[in-house]
Amino acid sequence: MKFNLPKFFLQKPDAALRDTEFRHTSALRLLTLLIIGLLVFALGATAFFVYRSVTSSIGQIQSIILLQSELYIEPIDFDAFNKVRSAWNIKHATTTMMIARDPFNAANEATSSESIANSQ
């Protein structure tokens, strides 16, 4: 099938027009390739991140299932338990000394060393 296009569409632009109108085509092609490369890289990085997070989640779930199936009861050392309980009772049975002054009230002003020496 042959199209009868006017000669206007079949003519190549002359060099002067090509230099002024189409001088940015190579830069635009390079920019297009760069943007496509960045998009491919972003999609690849996203797919890799999703793959790693899904596989690590599956691994963690498997380890939890294995740990739950291996539960056991630890024996209690009652001798050590009784020693600790008696030490706890002794520690908390003693009375603490009361503070002589109220820490929230201002303290008396400090005296100079001369007044201390004179008072002795």
C-alpha positions in Angstrom: 0.0 0.0 0.0 1.5 3.3 -1.0 0.5 6.6 0.6 0.5 9.7 -1.4 2.0 12.2 1.1 2.7 15.7 0.1 6.3 16.5 -0.6 6.4 18.7 2.5 6.3 15.6 4.7 8.9 13.7 2.7 11.6 16.5 2.6 14.4 16.4 5.1 15.0 19.6 6.9 18.0 21.6 5.8 21.2 21.8 7.9 20.5 25.3 9.2 17.1 24.4 10.4 18.4 21.1 11.9 21.1 23.0 13.8 18.6 25.4 15.4 15.5 23.2 15.9 16.9 19.8 16.6 20.2 20.6 18.4 18.9 19.2 21.7 17.7 15.8 20.4 20.9 14.0 21.4 20.7 15.5 24.9 17.0 14.6 25.2 17.7 11.0 24.1 20.5 10.7 26.7 18.2 12.2 29.3 15.4 9.7 28.3 17.8 6.8 28.6 19.0 8.0 32.0 15.5 8.4 33.3 14.5 4.9 32.0 17.7 3.5 33.7 16.8 5.2 37.0 13.3 3.8 36.8 14.6 0.3 36.1 17.0 0.6 39.0 14.3 1.8 41.4 12.0 -1.0 40.4 14.8 -3.5 40.9 15.8 -2.1 44.3 12.1 -2.2 45.4 11.7 -5.8 44.2 15.0 -6.8 46.0 13.8 -5.1 49.2 10.4 -6.8 49.1 12.1 -10.2 48.4 14.5 -9.8 51.3 11.8 -8.6 53.8 9.4 -11.4 52.8 12.1 -14.1 53.1 13.4 -12.8 56.4 9.8 -12.7 57.7 9.3 -16.3 56.7 12.5 -17.3 58.3 11.6 -15.6 61.6 8.2 -17.3 61.6 9.8 -20.7 61.1 12.2 -20.1 64.0 9.3 -19.0 66.2 7.4 -22.2 65.3 10.5 -24.3 66.0 11.1 -22.6 69.4 7.5 -23.1 70.4 7.7 -26.8 69.7 10.8 -27.2 71.9 9.4 -25.6 75.1 10.4 -27.4 78.3 10.3 -26.7 82.0 13.5 -25.8 83.7 14.1 -27.3 87.1 14.2 -24.9 90.0 17.1 -24.9 92.5 15.2 -24.6 95.8 18.3 -24.4 97.9 19.4 -21.2 96.0 15.8 -19.9 96.1 15.7 -20.3 99.9 19.1 -18.6 100.4 18.0 -15.6 98.3 14.6 -15.4 100.1 16.3 -15.4 103.5 18.8 -12.7 102.4 15.9 -10.6 101.0 14.0 -10.9 104.3 17.1 -9.9 106.3 17.8 -6.9 104.1 14.2 -5.6 104.3 13.7 -6.4 108.0 16.3 -3.9 109.1 15.2 -0.4 109.8 16.7 2.5 108.0 18.1 5.6 109.7 15.9 8.6 109.6 17.3 11.7 107.9 18.2 14.3 110.6 17.1 17.3 108.6 14.5 17.9 105.9 16.2 17.9 102.5 13.6 20.2 101.0 14.2 23.1 103.4 17.2 25.4 102.9 20.3 24.4 104.8 22.0 26.7 107.3 24.6 29.0 105.9 28.1 27.6 105.9 30.4 29.2 108.4 33.9 30.4 107.7 36.9 28.4 108.9 37.7 31.3 111.4 34.3 31.0 113.1 34.7 27.3 113.3 38.1 27.7 114.9 36.8 30.3 117.3 34.0 28.1 118.4 36.3 25.2 119.3 
